Amino acid sequence: MPISKELLDILACPLCRKAVEPTPDATGLKCVECHRVYPIRDDIPVMLVDEARIEKP
């Protein structure tokens, strides 16, 4: 199930406070600024810095 627009509007990267966008495969949320990808597990975004991985822009 995709993340709703309403939820995306209120979610932000916990590290830099910038917006996040769904990854192309919908398995995570990627920060537009620092490029950390936060996983989505059981349709719940895990917005913990320790759980994120950094992707190249």
SVG drawing of the C-alpha trace seen along z (x, -y; Angstrom):
<svg xmlns="http://www.w3.org/2000/svg" viewBox="-4 -21 30 27">
<polyline fill="none" stroke="black" stroke-width="0.4" points="0.0,0.0 1.5,-3.4 2.0,-6.1 -0.8,-8.6 -0.2,-12.2 -1.4,-13.5 1.2,-11.5 4.0,-12.5 3.0,-16.2 3.7,-15.9 6.7,-13.5 10.2,-15.0 13.8,-13.7 14.5,-13.6 18.1,-14.6 17.9,-17.7 14.1,-18.3 13.6,-18.3 10.9,-16.6 10.9,-12.9 9.7,-11.2 8.9,-7.6 11.6,-5.6 10.8,-4.3 10.3,-0.7 8.1,-2.1 10.2,-0.3 11.5,-3.5 11.3,-7.2 14.2,-9.3 15.2,-12.7 15.5,-15.3 18.4,-17.0 20.7,-14.5 19.6,-11.5 19.0,-9.1 16.5,-6.4 14.2,-5.4 12.7,-1.9 9.0,-1.1 8.1,2.0 4.6,3.4 3.4,0.2 4.9,-1.9 7.8,-4.3 10.7,-3.8 11.9,-7.4 15.0,-6.5 18.4,-7.9 20.1,-4.6 17.8,-2.6 18.4,-4.8 20.9,-4.2 22.5,-6.9 22.1,-6.8 24.0,-8.7 22.0,-11.6"/>
</svg>
